[in-house]
Amino acid sequence: MSIFQKNYSTHSDEDLMSLLANGGQSAFDELYKRYSKPMLNFFYRLLNRDRERAEDMLHDLFLKIIEKPEFYDSSKSFRAWFYTLAGNMVRNEYRSRQVCNDYERNVTVQPEQLTDGPEVALDRQLFERQLQLEIDRFDPEQNMLFQLRFVEEMPVRQIAEMMECPEGTVKSRLFHLIRLLAKKLSKYKPL
């Protein structure tokens, strides 16, 4: 690392994209540093926990912004635009592979769960497994909506922008997802 290399950590994502469009390799490095891990996790969750495919998609996503930074619409939030690109890639993957969500996930008991006692830890493990199975049954759009709101903790406004629909539609879809999950998981009553 050169001692003369500019520090981009204080720049906004939008500024970094502008610098990248003008040939700034270090701007790309900063964007990669900020977004590679969250995007890898995003792909991993939406691609049935296929780590190898998630890594491939991550590299393809960053390759797109290196090759065509001018496609970024500076009137929009970079984060929303970036997640939109990623979401479109996942949709295309679902279409091309027609991913089936009928597999089971292994949920392990975390050490902190054991402090509640074995019964509570087992109940939590069973609940988490059933929750994941229900989420896996969602169609790709519902799964992405769930991941963006409850895992990525994106605001409804950004999700609406990404999904190109009104905020009210996003809220309505979220309401129905939560209601559906509550109904499916009703046998797990909170204490």
C-alpha positions as CSV (number, residue, x, y, z in Angstrom):
1,M,0.0,0.0,0.0
2,S,1.4,3.3,-1.0
3,I,1.8,6.0,1.6
4,F,0.4,8.5,-1.0
5,Q,-2.8,6.5,-1.5
6,K,-5.9,8.6,-0.8
7,N,-8.1,7.5,2.1
8,Y,-11.6,7.0,0.7
9,S,-13.2,5.7,3.9
10,T,-14.9,9.1,4.6
11,H,-16.4,9.3,1.0
12,S,-20.1,8.5,0.4
13,D,-20.9,5.5,-1.7
14,E,-22.2,7.8,-4.4
15,D,-19.0,9.8,-4.4
16,L,-17.0,6.5,-4.7
17,M,-19.1,5.5,-7.8
18,S,-18.4,8.9,-9.4
19,L,-14.6,8.4,-8.7
20,L,-14.8,4.8,-10.1
21,A,-16.5,6.0,-13.3
22,N,-13.4,8.3,-13.7
23,G,-11.0,5.4,-13.3
24,G,-10.4,5.5,-9.5
25,Q,-9.3,1.9,-8.6
26,S,-9.0,2.8,-4.9
27,A,-12.7,3.9,-4.9
28,F,-13.6,0.4,-6.1
29,D,-11.4,-1.1,-3.3
30,E,-13.3,0.9,-0.7
31,L,-16.7,-0.1,-2.1
32,Y,-15.6,-3.7,-2.1
33,K,-14.4,-3.4,1.5
34,R,-17.8,-1.9,2.5
35,Y,-20.1,-4.3,0.6
36,S,-18.4,-7.6,-0.1
37,K,-19.3,-9.3,3.2
38,P,-22.9,-8.1,3.4
39,M,-23.5,-9.0,-0.3
40,L,-21.9,-12.4,0.1
41,N,-24.3,-13.1,3.0
42,F,-27.2,-11.8,1.0
43,F,-26.5,-14.1,-1.9
44,Y,-25.7,-17.0,0.5
45,R,-29.1,-16.7,2.2
46,L,-31.1,-16.4,-1.1
47,L,-29.2,-19.1,-2.9
48,N,-30.0,-21.9,-0.5
49,R,-26.8,-21.5,1.4
50,D,-24.7,-22.5,-1.6
51,R,-21.4,-20.8,-0.6
52,E,-19.7,-21.4,-3.9
53,R,-22.5,-20.0,-6.0
54,A,-22.8,-17.0,-3.6
55,E,-19.1,-16.2,-4.1
56,D,-19.5,-16.5,-7.9
57,M,-22.5,-14.1,-7.8
58,L,-20.6,-11.7,-5.6
59,H,-17.7,-11.6,-8.1
60,D,-20.1,-11.2,-11.0
61,L,-21.8,-8.3,-9.2
62,F,-18.6,-6.4,-8.6
63,L,-17.4,-7.2,-12.1
64,K,-20.5,-5.5,-13.4
65,I,-19.7,-2.3,-11.5
66,I,-16.1,-2.3,-12.6
67,E,-17.0,-2.8,-16.3
68,K,-20.0,-0.5,-16.4
69,P,-19.8,2.1,-13.6
70,E,-21.7,4.5,-15.9
71,F,-24.8,2.5,-15.5
72,Y,-25.2,3.8,-11.9
73,D,-27.9,6.4,-11.7
74,S,-26.5,9.1,-9.4
75,S,-30.0,10.3,-8.6
76,K,-30.6,7.1,-6.6
77,S,-29.0,5.8,-3.5
78,F,-26.0,3.6,-4.3
79,R,-27.1,1.0,-1.7
80,A,-30.6,0.7,-3.2
81,W,-29.2,0.5,-6.7
82,F,-26.6,-2.1,-5.7
83,Y,-29.1,-4.3,-3.9
84,T,-31.4,-4.0,-6.9
85,L,-28.6,-5.3,-9.1
86,A,-28.0,-8.2,-6.7
87,G,-31.7,-8.9,-6.5
88,N,-32.0,-9.0,-10.3
89,M,-29.1,-11.5,-10.4
90,V,-30.8,-13.7,-7.9
91,R,-34.1,-13.5,-9.8
92,N,-32.3,-14.5,-13.0
93,E,-30.6,-17.4,-11.1
94,Y,-34.0,-18.6,-9.9
95,R,-35.4,-18.4,-13.4
96,S,-32.5,-20.2,-15.0
97,R,-32.1,-23.0,-12.4
98,Q,-35.7,-23.0,-11.1
99,V,-34.4,-23.4,-7.6
100,C,-36.4,-25.7,-5.4
101,N,-36.7,-24.7,-1.8
102,D,-37.5,-28.2,-0.5
103,Y,-34.4,-28.9,1.5
104,E,-33.8,-28.9,5.2
105,R,-31.3,-26.7,7.0
106,N,-29.3,-27.9,9.9
107,V,-29.8,-25.5,12.8
108,T,-27.3,-26.0,15.6
109,V,-27.7,-25.0,19.2
110,Q,-25.6,-22.0,20.1
111,P,-23.7,-22.1,23.4
112,E,-25.7,-19.1,24.7
113,Q,-28.9,-21.0,24.2
114,L,-27.8,-23.6,26.7
115,T,-27.9,-21.1,29.5
116,D,-31.7,-21.2,29.2
117,G,-31.8,-24.9,29.9
118,P,-32.0,-27.8,27.5
119,E,-35.8,-27.5,27.0
120,V,-35.7,-23.9,26.0
121,A,-32.7,-24.5,23.8
122,L,-34.5,-27.4,22.1
123,D,-37.7,-25.3,21.6
124,R,-35.7,-22.5,20.1
125,Q,-33.9,-24.9,17.8
126,L,-37.1,-26.4,16.6
127,F,-38.7,-23.0,16.1
128,E,-35.7,-21.7,14.1
129,R,-35.8,-24.8,12.0
130,Q,-39.5,-24.5,11.3
131,L,-39.2,-20.8,10.6
132,Q,-36.4,-21.4,8.1
133,L,-38.5,-24.2,6.4
134,E,-41.4,-21.7,6.1
135,I,-39.1,-19.0,4.7
136,D,-37.8,-21.5,2.2
137,R,-41.3,-22.1,0.9
138,F,-41.6,-18.5,0.0
139,D,-41.5,-17.7,-3.7
140,P,-38.3,-15.8,-4.7
141,E,-39.9,-12.4,-4.5
142,Q,-41.2,-13.0,-1.0
143,N,-37.9,-14.5,0.2
144,M,-36.0,-11.4,-1.1
145,L,-38.5,-9.1,0.6
146,F,-38.1,-11.0,3.9
147,Q,-34.3,-10.9,3.6
148,L,-34.1,-7.2,2.7
149,R,-36.4,-6.1,5.6
150,F,-35.6,-8.5,8.4
151,V,-32.1,-9.6,7.7
152,E,-30.6,-6.6,5.9
153,E,-32.9,-4.3,7.9
154,M,-33.5,-2.0,5.0
155,P,-36.1,0.7,5.3
156,V,-39.3,0.2,3.5
157,R,-38.6,3.2,1.3
158,Q,-35.4,1.7,-0.1
159,I,-37.1,-1.7,-0.6
160,A,-39.9,0.0,-2.5
161,E,-37.3,1.8,-4.7
162,M,-35.5,-1.5,-5.3
163,M,-38.6,-3.4,-6.1
164,E,-40.0,-0.5,-8.2
165,C,-43.4,-0.4,-6.4
166,P,-45.1,1.9,-3.9
167,E,-44.1,1.9,-0.2
168,G,-47.7,0.9,0.6
169,T,-47.4,-2.2,-1.5
170,V,-44.2,-3.2,0.3
171,K,-45.9,-2.7,3.6
172,S,-48.9,-4.7,2.5
173,R,-46.6,-7.6,1.3
174,L,-44.7,-7.5,4.6
175,F,-47.9,-7.6,6.6
176,H,-49.1,-10.6,4.7
177,L,-45.7,-12.4,5.1
178,I,-45.7,-11.8,8.8
179,R,-49.3,-12.9,9.1
180,L,-48.6,-16.1,7.1
181,L,-45.6,-16.9,9.3
182,A,-47.5,-16.2,12.5
183,K,-50.2,-18.6,11.3
184,K,-47.7,-21.3,10.2
185,L,-45.8,-21.0,13.5
186,S,-48.7,-20.6,15.8
187,K,-47.9,-23.8,17.7
188,Y,-44.8,-22.0,19.0
189,K,-46.4,-19.7,21.5
190,P,-44.1,-17.1,23.1
191,L,-43.6,-17.2,26.9
